[in-house]
Amino acid sequence: MEFKLPDLGEGITEGEILKWMTKEGDQVKEDQPIVEVMTDKVNVQIPSPRTGKVARILVKEGDIAKVGQTIMVIDDGSAGPASPAPAPSAPSPNPTALAAQMQAPAPSSGALATPATRRLARELGVDIGTVHGTGPQGRVTDDDVKRSASRSGTTTVTVPSSQAAPPRGGPKEEVVPLKGLRRTIAERMVKSLRTTAQVTHVDEADMTDLVLLREAFKGSAEKRGVHLTYLPFIIKAVVPALKEFPYVNSSLDEQAGNIILKKYYNIGIATDTEQGLVVPVVKDVDRKDIFELAGEIEKLSQKARGGQLTLDEVHGSTFTITNVGAIGGLFATPIINIPEVAILGLHKIAKRPVVRDGRIEVRDTTYLSLSFDHRVLDGAYAAKFTSRVIETIQDTKKLLAEVL
């Protein structure tokens, strides 16, 4: 039987084959995990649909497969015992060869390319079917489209042999393939910057009272078996600001020409892992206290670092927070996690001199950086949102009303 890449849901149309967990000639059982696939959201282990023998693996590790494309042939005995066949007038097609042919990209509009690359081609007026793909399996990349666009109007599109790729990997260099999560991150970051009008607003927050509040709650958190960081408090401070400034908690549907205001509050938590940046989602944060949030953040972070997140755990965020405070640095300009319209960066809390009532005091302060899509949010609106977050952080009574 032909084993096709199944529909993984959430609008996913393709995935990168990260790892085959079996090889040709191996026996596999039904529901045994046989391949790990990287989508633009999460890694997924796909089980075998049948018990049988792996006859052929058709897509190599690191290559891109489309949903519905045959990636493996499994001999499950369904064809029955062999029997003498009449002499045919022409050779019978080999099922394995047919499956291999199915994965070849079509020469015209069926070119192998991501939706983002196809959109870029439309924007640049390039017929993607005429573009020579240099990616895996002839995949058309953004650079291929841009090169084609730059050649438009010329009398030839032949690439001279002198333009061969530069030497790869000398004695003082190491060549690391751009694949897996690293490639997905690269594509999403470029798409975010290319398709949104990003601006970053930075402000300073006095964290002194929040530092004391966290210390007061740490004992209770430990009794519940959770590690309490500053992040749950920040999330709870963000919620009233999102409610007051609903366009920050929205997405832009360009095709329909609509801004979608979200009446629910799912916060994406940018998480650093050995494989790269992933964004698990804490759902309905307005309905949870800081202890519940702390426990859920800890659980999702562990799953993220272990590569065990499910599609549901990375889907549905309405606003993202990236916290680099533990690493250091003054502030940064985070890139929006599309299709959202804003992302909040949290940074290092440090003791700094602050002027209060005409006197210099040493206070715990930090910088908050809000990157936003200027197509949806004006600068004043974004600044007011950030000020509202800071107001809650700095007012113990308001924060207490939110966290419990």
N, C-alpha and C positions, 0 to 999 in steps of 0.2 A: 504494500500500500504506500501511496505517496503521503508523507507527513508535511503538511503545509503550516507556515507560521500562522497561529490562530489569531483571531481578533482579541486584542488585549484590553479593549474598552477605552474610555476617556478620549476618544477621537484619535488614538494612536494609529498611524498608518505604516510605520516601519520600525525596525529595531536593528541594533548592531549585535552580531553574534559574538558574545564575549568569550564563552567557553563551552566546548563540547565535553560532556561528562561521560561520553562513551566513544567508541571508535568502530570503524567498519569491521564486521565479523563478530562483534559482541552480541550476546543475547541480552535482551531487555524485557522487563516485565511491565505490564500495564500500570500506569500511574507512577512509574519510576522516573525521577527527574533526569532528563537527558541533555538539556541545553540551557545555558544561562544567556538571557537576552537583555541588552541595555536599551531602554527606550529613552525618550526625552524627559521622562519623569522619574524612573526608578529601574532597578535591576529586577528581572523576573526569571524564576526557574520554571521551565515548562516541562510537564511530565509526558511520558510516552502514552499515546492513545491505545496502543495494542501491545500484546506480548509477542515477541518474535525476534528475528535476527536483523541487525543493522546491515542492510545490503549496500547502501551508498550514502555518503555525506556530501551534499551538493553545495554548501556554502561554508567557506572557510572562516575561522576565527578572525575577527576584525572587519569582516565584510558586512554590508548592509543588506537586510532582507525585507521585502515588502510583506504586509499582511496578505495571506493567501498564496504566497510564493512557496513552492516546494523546496524544502531545505534538507530533507532526508527521505530515503526510501527504506521501508521496513518490510522484510519478508515475514509475513504472519501466517503463511500457509493457505491464505484464502484463495490462491489461484488453483489449489488442488494438485493431485499428482500429475507428473508429466505424462503425456501420451503422444504416440506418433502423429505427426501433422502432415497433411497433404502438401505436396510441393507447391509453393506459392509462385505466382507469376512475378512477384517482386518481393524483396526481403521484408519480413515483418518488422515493424518499428520496435525498437528496444525501449521498454518503459523507463529505464534509467536514463537513456539518451533523451527521451522526450522530456523528462523532468528537468534535465540539464538545460534543454532548449528553452524551457519555460522561464528560467531565471535570466536569460539574456535580455538586455534592454532593447526596446523597440527603436528603430532607426529614426522615427520622427517624433510625434507628440508623446510617445511612450518613453521618452528618455528617462533614465534613472536619476532622480533629483529630489531633494527635500521640498516641501511646500514653500519654505522661505526662499530657496533658490529659484523656484519657478516664479514666485512673486517678483523677485529682483529682476528676472529676465523680462517680465511684462513691463515693469517700470522703466527699464532701459530700452524697450522696444526690440528685444532680441528673441528670435525664434529658437526656443531651447532645443527643438528637434534637430537643428543644424549645428549645435555646439558639440565639439569633441570633448568628452569627459575624461578627466585625468585622475578621478578618484577611484576607489575600489570598485571592481566590476564595471568600470566605465562610467561611474557616477559623475554627474555634472556638478561641479562645485561653484561657489560664488565667484572665485577667481577666474574660472573658465568663462563664466557669463561676462564678467567685466572685460576680460581680454577680447572676447568676441565683440562686445559693444565698442571697444576702442578701435577695432579694425573696420567698423562699418563705414562704407563709402570708399574703401580702398579696392584696388583691382584684384587683389589676391589675399587669401587667408591662409596660405601655406606657411607653416612655421619652418624657417631655415634650420638646417641641421646644426648650425653654429649656435643655436639657442638651446642646446641640450642642457639638462639639469646640471647644476654645479656639483662637483665631487662631494660625496656624502661620507662623513665620518673619517677624519684623519687620525693620526696617532694621539693628538691632544683634544679630540672631540668624541662625543658619544651621541649617536643618533637614537632618539626616543620617538617611536611612532605616536602620532597624535590620534589616539583612538579611545574607545570606551567613554567613561564619564568625562575625561578631559576634553574630548572632541565635542561632546554634547554641551558642556559648559561654554566652550569657545563659540559654538554656533548660536547659543541662546544669548550670550553677551553681545555679540555683534548684531544680532537681530534686534535686541532691545535698544541699542544705541542708534541703529539705522532707522527704526520705525517709530521712535518716540522723540519728543522735544524735551530732553532732560536738562533740568536745572537743579542745583543743590543750594538749600538754605541752611545756614549753620547758626546755632544759638548756644548760649551757656546756661547750665542749670546748677543751682546750689543743691547738692545732694546731702548736706550735713544731717538734716532731720531724717532722711531716708536711710542713711547709714545707721543711725541710732535705732530706727524702727526695725530694720532687718535684724540687728543684734537682739532686740527684745523678742522677736519671733523665732529665732533660731532654735531655742530649746524646745518649743512646741513642735517645730518641724522635725527635729531629731526623734522625738517620741513617736511621731507618725512614720518614721523611717524614710524621710525625704531630706535631700540636701537643698537648703533654701538659698538661692542666689538673688541678685537684684532684678533679674529678668522678670519674674512673676509680678513684682511691684510695678515695673515699667509697663508691662502689658495692661495691668489694671488702670494705670494712669492714661494709657492710650485710648481705652474704650470710650470714656465720656467725650473725648476730643473727636473721635470718629463719629459719634452720634451727633455732636454739634456741627461738625463739618463733613456731611455725608459724601461729598464728592471725592474725599480722600479714600473712602472705602468703596471704590467703584472700579469699573473697567470700561473701555471704549470699544464698541462694536463698529468698526470703520465701514464695513460693507453695508450695514443697515443704517448707519449714520445716527447711532444712539449711544448715550452714556447710560450704563447699567448701574444704578445705585443699589448696593447690597444692604439688606436689612438684617444681616447676620454678621458675626464677627469671628472669622477664622484667621488666626495669625500664623503666618509662615515664619519659622525660626531657621535662619541660615546657619548651617552646621558644617564645620570644617572636619573632613575625614581624610584618611590616608589616600583615598581614591580621588578626592576633590570635594567641591562644595555641593551639598544637597540641602533641600528645604522641606523638612517634615512640617506638618500642619497641626496646630492645636485648635480643635474645633470648639465653637461656642464659648469663647473665653469670658464673655460677659456673664455666663451662668456658673462660673467656677470660682472658688476662693483661691488664695495664693498657695495653699498647701496642695490642692488638687492640680493647679497649674505646675507647681514645682515637680510633683511626681510624674506628670505626663511629659514634661519637658525632658526630665531625666531618662524616662523610658524610651522616648523617641530618639534622643541623642545616642543612646546605646545601640538601638537598632540601626540607626543611620551609620554609625561607625562599623557595625558588623555587616553592613550590606543586606539587612533583613527587612527593610521597610516594604510595606505593601503599597499598591497603587492608591488605595483609599487614604493612606497616611501621608501622601505627598500631593493630594488633589484638593482643590477647593479653597485655597487661601484667598483672602480678600485684601490683606495688607501684610507686609513682611517687615521683620525686625532683624537686623544683623548686628551682633554684639562682638566687638573686637577688643573690648575693654581689658580682658585678661591678658591679651597679647601686648598691648601698649599702643603708643602713637597718640598724636594730638586729636586729629579727626581725619576722616576720609570722605570721598564722594561715592557712595554705593550706587550700583547700577540697578535700575528698576527690574523687579521680577515680573515680567510681562505674563499675562495681560493686565496685571494690576497697574495703578497709576502713581504709586508712591512707595518708598521704602525708607525706614528710619534706621540710621546708624547710631549705635551706642558706643561710647569710647571710654578711655581710662579715667577712673575717678582718682583725683590727686588733690593733695592739700595745696591751696593757692591763696595768695593775698587778695582779699575782697574788701572793697570800701562799703561800709554799712553805717548809715547815720553819721557820715562824716569821719568815721574812724576805720582804720585798716584792721581787718581781722583775718585770721587763718581759717578757711572753710574748705570742706570737701566739695569740689566742683567737677563738672564734666562738660563735654561738648556733645550736642545732639546735631546730627546732620540729616536733613530730610531731602532726598532726591525725589523730584516729582515731574510728571509729564505736563509741560506747559500748555499742551493742547486742551487739557481738561481743567487744570488748576492754574489760577493766576498767582503771581508771587505774593500778593497781599493775603490771599486766602491760605496759602501754604504757611506763611509766617504766623498768621493767627492760629492755625492748627497747632503749630509747634509751641507757641506761647501758652496755649491751653494745656498741653501736655506738661509743660514746665510748671505751670501754676498748680496743677494737681500734685506733682512731685514735691513741690516746696511747701505745700500746705498739709500738715499732718492730719488735720481733721478731715479734709476732703479725701486724702488718700486712704485713711482708715475706713471711710464710708464705702470705698470701692473694693478694698482687698478682702473684706470678711463677708 
